[in-house]
Amino acid sequence: MNQKHIATIASELGLESAHVAGAAALFAEGSGVPFIARYRKERTGEMAEDTLVLVRDRLTQLEELDTRRAAILDSLRERELLTPELAAALEAAQSRAALEDLYLPYRPKRKTRATAARERGLEPLARRILASEDVAPSREAVDFVDVEAGVVDADAALAGARDIIAEWISEDAELRAELRELFAARAHITAKRAPRRGRKGGAGKGGGGTGAAAGAGGRGGASTGAAREDVYKDYFDWDEHAGRAPSHRVLAMFRGEHEGVLTVHVLPEEERALSPVRARYVRGRGERADEIEQAAVDAYRRLLAPSLETEAKGRLKAAADETAASVFASNLRELLLAPPLGERPVLAVDPGFRTGCKVVCLDAQGRLLHNEAIYPLEPQNRREEAARRVRHLLAEYGLEVIAVGNGTGGREASAFLQEVVGPADGGAGRIPVVTVNEAGASVYSASTVARE
């Protein structure tokens, strides 16, 4: 058990460290949230089910973060790139995004425009342009012309240097964090009709077929495509603030993108996003400032915006999925909790031996009218007293049905109640005794809605 994680979660959620540690130990043993909430209250300080879910999920996040942190540190050590300052920054990172931003400049890179420029020997030129405000880039670039290396003139040298500078800008962890916040606060979700791709003909590898059949297939494909486009036609020119877009519209647009009907972007206004990039890198005026300005714009458009947009889409999709699942769960709950017998007042019995049978009276709308315990079963065996109380409750509250749980003692409690209400052939006035499946009752009883 990681004590640092325990302290972090206790601080974040305002809980006692000992209670968080108790919950963490139970999760490590394989216990589920409903079981802990109902049967292990003494170890968690009677932590509610929703709080236990938060503790469990945060533990998982922190463990995954530690696993990734360890992998990054091992990679940097193997390549002899780990400095004390970098190690301290990585250890202090509290989120996956912050961790990846710090690692980005050191991540093994695939072939990029910047790596190609480095291979042509242009990194010193990029460093000079970025480091000195007195440098004249066009004059400096002349020294890096190398036809054999593919740098045919000063313009080619400057283009390569800009590619390297753009990559450096895109790897700035502080800048990425600032832009990530901007995307979260200011991004708009836009959708447009996707460009139509060329359709393949029907007579491909599978052989010929008649012209009529091919024509019918073509018409069918066109019809299907038109029908699919018709579903998303409302989004062919859509623009709204991403943070205020309802989940059903977000998911509809993402579905349209997945089906190739829509092109969807989640981006802030470009000039607003370029402002912090320019503020950090573009200073003064003149040739050098122009070169860095070009690199900064390229860094945002080609590297930063696509990366941060992917993150923003992921966050937006996750939030929309959660909202949709919540709405679905609410609708399903209403369906599953609908009274199976209609609106009828019920005497509900939770059977038990040692602790007795818990009895509640519910009105036709399911509201609680009365609750008590009776003891008709072993070991107390107070059957006559229990029978009097049942008859009294049936009469006082006008109850029409008796429901008995099928848990421990259910069969015996049901038999007792059958005796109380009379034989099964007792006529139309006899109150029916029905058995109810208790599966899920313990889980439900520990939930927030049950407590409410």
Solvent accessible surface area in square Angstrom, and as a share of the most:
residue,aa,sasa,rsa
1,M,129,0.58
2,N,64,0.33
3,Q,121,0.54
4,K,125,0.53
5,H,13,0.06
6,I,3,0.02
7,A,56,0.43
8,T,32,0.19
9,I,0,0.00
10,A,8,0.07
11,S,94,0.61
12,E,93,0.42
13,L,62,0.31
14,G,67,0.65
15,L,50,0.25
16,E,112,0.50
17,S,56,0.36
18,A,76,0.59
19,H,63,0.28
20,V,0,0.00
21,A,23,0.18
22,G,11,0.10
23,A,0,0.00
24,A,9,0.07
25,A,21,0.16
26,L,2,0.01
27,F,35,0.14
28,A,93,0.72
29,E,119,0.54
30,G,65,0.63
31,S,24,0.15
32,G,38,0.36
33,V,10,0.06
34,P,38,0.24
35,F,81,0.34
36,I,0,0.00
37,A,7,0.05
38,R,98,0.36
39,Y,103,0.39
40,R,83,0.30
41,K,94,0.40
42,E,130,0.58
43,R,91,0.33
44,T,1,0.01
45,G,38,0.37
46,E,129,0.58
47,M,13,0.06
48,A,31,0.24
49,E,29,0.13
50,D,73,0.38
51,T,30,0.17
52,L,0,0.00
53,V,48,0.28
54,L,99,0.49
55,V,0,0.00
56,R,98,0.36
57,D,58,0.30
58,R,50,0.18
59,L,18,0.09
60,T,63,0.36
61,Q,97,0.43
62,L,8,0.04
63,E,94,0.42
64,E,101,0.45
65,L,10,0.05
66,D,46,0.24
67,T,98,0.57
68,R,54,0.20
69,R,21,0.08
70,A,50,0.38
71,A,49,0.38
72,I,1,0.01
73,L,12,0.06
74,D,71,0.37
75,S,28,0.18
76,L,0,0.00
77,R,132,0.48
78,E,142,0.64
79,R,86,0.31
80,E,159,0.71
81,L,70,0.35
82,L,45,0.23
83,T,66,0.38
84,P,109,0.68
85,E,127,0.57
86,L,17,0.09
87,A,25,0.20
88,A,62,0.48
89,A,38,0.30
90,L,0,0.00
91,E,81,0.36
92,A,67,0.52
93,A,8,0.06
94,Q,96,0.43
95,S,52,0.34
96,R,127,0.46
97,A,32,0.25
98,A,39,0.30
99,L,0,0.00
100,E,34,0.15
101,D,6,0.03
102,L,45,0.22
103,Y,10,0.04
104,L,40,0.20
105,P,52,0.32
106,Y,77,0.29
107,R,84,0.31
108,P,87,0.55
109,K,78,0.33
110,R,200,0.73
111,K,133,0.57
112,T,37,0.21
113,R,121,0.44
114,A,3,0.02
115,T,27,0.15
116,A,24,0.19
117,A,0,0.00
118,R,66,0.24
119,E,126,0.56
120,R,79,0.29
121,G,38,0.36
122,L,1,0.00
123,E,42,0.19
124,P,67,0.42
125,L,0,0.00
126,A,0,0.00
127,R,134,0.49
128,R,102,0.37
129,I,1,0.00
130,L,47,0.24
131,A,87,0.68
132,S,45,0.29
133,E,118,0.53
134,D,137,0.71
135,V,21,0.12
136,A,19,0.15
137,P,0,0.00
138,S,49,0.32
139,R,178,0.65
140,E,43,0.19
141,A,0,0.00
142,V,92,0.53
143,D,110,0.57
144,F,32,0.13
145,V,56,0.32
146,D,65,0.34
147,V,105,0.60
148,E,173,0.78
149,A,40,0.31
150,G,42,0.41
151,V,1,0.00
152,V,93,0.53
153,D,65,0.34
154,A,26,0.20
155,D,105,0.55
156,A,29,0.22
157,A,0,0.00
158,L,10,0.05
159,A,40,0.31
160,G,1,0.01
161,A,0,0.00
162,R,54,0.20
163,D,18,0.09
164,I,0,0.00
165,I,0,0.00
166,A,0,0.00
167,E,14,0.06
168,W,49,0.17
169,I,0,0.00
170,S,7,0.04
171,E,17,0.08
172,D,24,0.12
173,A,28,0.22
174,E,118,0.53
175,L,0,0.00
176,R,16,0.06
177,A,45,0.35
178,E,83,0.37
179,L,0,0.00
180,R,34,0.12
181,E,126,0.56
182,L,16,0.08
183,F,4,0.02
184,A,68,0.53
185,A,60,0.47
186,R,121,0.44
187,A,3,0.02
188,H,70,0.31
189,I,0,0.00
190,T,37,0.22
191,A,0,0.00
192,K,116,0.49
193,R,105,0.38
194,A,13,0.10
195,P,111,0.70
196,R,151,0.55
197,R,184,0.67
198,G,79,0.76
199,R,154,0.56
200,K,196,0.83
201,G,66,0.63
202,G,68,0.66
203,A,72,0.56
204,G,51,0.49
205,K,217,0.92
206,G,86,0.82
207,G,42,0.41
208,G,57,0.55
209,G,72,0.69
210,T,89,0.52
211,G,65,0.62
212,A,83,0.64
213,A,59,0.46
214,A,45,0.35
215,G,30,0.29
216,A,50,0.39
217,G,49,0.47
218,G,46,0.44
219,R,165,0.60
220,G,36,0.35
221,G,38,0.37
222,A,51,0.40
223,S,70,0.45
224,T,79,0.46
225,G,8,0.08
226,A,58,0.45
227,A,61,0.47
228,R,97,0.35
229,E,28,0.12
230,D,79,0.41
231,V,105,0.60
232,Y,10,0.04
233,K,114,0.49
234,D,102,0.53
235,Y,27,0.10
236,F,47,0.20
237,D,116,0.60
238,W,71,0.25
239,D,93,0.48
240,E,30,0.13
241,H,33,0.15
242,A,8,0.06
243,G,60,0.58
244,R,182,0.66
245,A,14,0.11
246,P,46,0.29
247,S,23,0.15
248,H,121,0.54
249,R,63,0.23
250,V,2,0.01
251,L,25,0.12
252,A,11,0.08
253,M,0,0.00
254,F,23,0.10
255,R,128,0.47
256,G,0,0.00
257,E,59,0.27
258,H,166,0.74
259,E,72,0.32
260,G,28,0.27
261,V,8,0.05
262,L,4,0.02
263,T,51,0.30
264,V,1,0.01
265,H,80,0.36
266,V,3,0.01
267,L,56,0.28
268,P,8,0.05
269,E,109,0.49
270,E,61,0.27
271,E,95,0.42
272,R,98,0.36
273,A,0,0.00
274,L,1,0.00
275,S,56,0.36
276,P,13,0.08
277,V,0,0.00
278,R,65,0.24
279,A,77,0.60
280,R,75,0.27
281,Y,36,0.14
282,V,35,0.20
283,R,125,0.46
284,G,64,0.62
285,R,239,0.87
286,G,40,0.39
287,E,72,0.32
288,R,20,0.07
289,A,6,0.05
290,D,83,0.43
291,E,15,0.07
292,I,0,0.00
293,E,46,0.21
294,Q,88,0.39
295,A,0,0.00
296,A,0,0.00
297,V,24,0.14
298,D,35,0.18
299,A,0,0.00
300,Y,6,0.02
301,R,140,0.51
302,R,74,0.27
303,L,52,0.26
304,L,0,0.00
305,A,9,0.07
306,P,62,0.39
307,S,40,0.26
308,L,2,0.01
309,E,18,0.08
310,T,96,0.56
311,E,56,0.25
312,A,7,0.05
313,K,44,0.18
314,G,41,0.39
315,R,96,0.35
316,L,27,0.14
317,K,84,0.35
318,A,60,0.47
319,A,58,0.45
320,A,5,0.04
321,D,59,0.30
322,E,128,0.57
323,T,65,0.38
324,A,38,0.29
325,A,60,0.46
326,S,68,0.44
327,V,83,0.48
328,F,135,0.56
329,A,41,0.32
330,S,50,0.32
331,N,93,0.48
332,L,68,0.34
333,R,107,0.39
334,E,126,0.57
335,L,128,0.64
336,L,124,0.62
337,L,114,0.57
338,A,50,0.39
339,P,76,0.48
340,P,136,0.85
341,L,84,0.42
342,G,38,0.36
343,E,120,0.54
344,R,87,0.32
345,P,21,0.13
346,V,28,0.16
347,L,0,0.00
348,A,26,0.20
349,V,8,0.04
350,D,70,0.36
351,P,12,0.08
352,G,10,0.09
353,F,71,0.30
354,R,181,0.66
355,T,64,0.37
356,G,1,0.01
357,C,1,0.00
358,K,88,0.37
359,V,0,0.00
360,V,43,0.25
361,C,0,0.00
362,L,46,0.23
363,D,25,0.13
364,A,28,0.22
365,Q,102,0.45
366,G,47,0.45
367,R,148,0.54
368,L,108,0.54
369,L,76,0.38
370,H,51,0.23
371,N,93,0.48
372,E,44,0.20
373,A,40,0.31
374,I,8,0.04
375,Y,58,0.22
376,P,1,0.01
377,L,10,0.05
378,E,105,0.47
379,P,90,0.57
380,Q,66,0.29
381,N,73,0.38
382,R,106,0.39
383,R,85,0.31
384,E,135,0.60
385,E,73,0.33
386,A,2,0.02
387,A,11,0.09
388,R,146,0.53
389,R,77,0.28
390,V,0,0.00
391,R,125,0.46
392,H,86,0.38
393,L,1,0.01
394,L,19,0.10
395,A,85,0.66
396,E,98,0.44
397,Y,63,0.24
398,G,44,0.43
399,L,6,0.03
400,E,76,0.34
401,V,1,0.00
402,I,0,0.00
403,A,16,0.12
404,V,1,0.00
405,G,8,0.08
406,N,76,0.39
407,G,28,0.27
408,T,104,0.61
409,G,7,0.07
410,G,6,0.06
411,R,209,0.76
412,E,80,0.36
413,A,1,0.01
414,S,19,0.12
415,A,55,0.42
416,F,7,0.03
417,L,2,0.01
418,Q,65,0.29
419,E,118,0.53
420,V,17,0.10
421,V,29,0.17
422,G,20,0.19
423,P,95,0.60
424,A,91,0.71
425,D,127,0.66
426,G,46,0.44
427,G,52,0.50
428,A,115,0.89
429,G,75,0.72
430,R,46,0.17
431,I,36,0.18
432,P,49,0.31
433,V,19,0.11
434,V,56,0.32
435,T,90,0.52
436,V,70,0.40
437,N,108,0.55
438,E,53,0.24
439,A,88,0.68
440,G,47,0.45
441,A,50,0.39
442,S,49,0.32
443,V,76,0.44
444,Y,109,0.42
445,S,46,0.29
446,A,9,0.07
447,S,17,0.11
448,T,50,0.29
449,V,72,0.42
450,A,35,0.27
451,R,122,0.44
452,E,164,0.74
